[in-house]
Amino acid sequence: MSDARIRLQSRHWAGKSVAGLVLGFGLSLALSGLFAWLSPHGIDGGAGKIQFTMWLIAPIWCGVLSFVFLFRDSLRAWCWLGMANVAAFGLLWLVRSAMW
């Protein structure tokens, strides 16, 4: 009896890496923007909040880039991260338009 499930394979690492680099960066920008708008005092939280928001991008991006290799193939990584980007930037747009 053969196992019909597709297992994780290392042949898709290039596509997954590029998806994590490109779409992970966009996702980290959107999530840090949501943090800036939704945390206390909004977007005008002062220099410390701006600096923290800027430095928040790197750990989020590294986290996405690390977990992108758990997708079964690169197409799934591109699709899921693409949908996450659309959702995050859509939510950021809604928050900005509601709070502006």
Secondary structure, DSSP 8 states (H G I E B T S, - for coil): ----S----GGGHHHHHHHHHHHHHHHHHHHHHHHHHHSTTTT---HHHHHHHHHHHHHHHHHHHHHGGGSSSHHHHHHHHHHHHHHHHHHHHHHHHHH-
